[in-house]
Amino acid sequence: MSLLVTARRSVCVAGLSAVLAGGARAEPPSAPPPPAAAAAATSSPPSASPPERTAPADQAAADLDLQVSVAVARTQGGALMIALFDSEAAYEAGDRPVRAERAPVSGPDVAVTFKGLKPGRYAIKMFHDLNGDGKLGLNLFGVPTEPVAFSNNAKISMRAPTWAQTAFDLQPGAQSQSILID
């Protein structure tokens, strides 16, 4: 039973290394407007002044910054591979973070800021890429051989911490997460 749980956790965290190695997810391309909408846009009469532009509500609300401070306990060097998730489904899958960062480790403290976030619930997964290959090292049983950490300093106990253990609210005001990775 524990091997199955360990394998599931490893897949979840290992999927993170693939995402982080490739950087943040790309948003899917937007579909072209339907022909009727395109025709309406081109057939409107010219106006004397251009329409007033306002920021969409989502864009106006997406101005929060999250400061992530990481204390690196054991080893300097390599890089932290950090993924920020905005839903339980994405967190559990480990392959669709809303943002991802690679932060070089040159001392015991590393700081990363995720800018332009919307208010909501988020969770962080990270690993310390000691050998610089961009992948989470795993042993034969699927257990990480490189340090891993999670928001709220949630601990691994036979499997990766759940969304409920790692999720935090991001609201206007000073927002930060302090995480220890060892």
Beta strands, then each sheet from edge to edge (+ up, - down):
strand 1: 64-72
strand 2: 79-85
strand 3: 99-104
strand 4: 109-117
strand 5: 120-129
strand 6: 148-150
strand 7: 168-170
strand 8: 176-181
sheet 1: 4+ 1- 8-
sheet 2: 3+ 2- 5+ 6-
sheet 3: 3+ 2- 5+ 7-
end
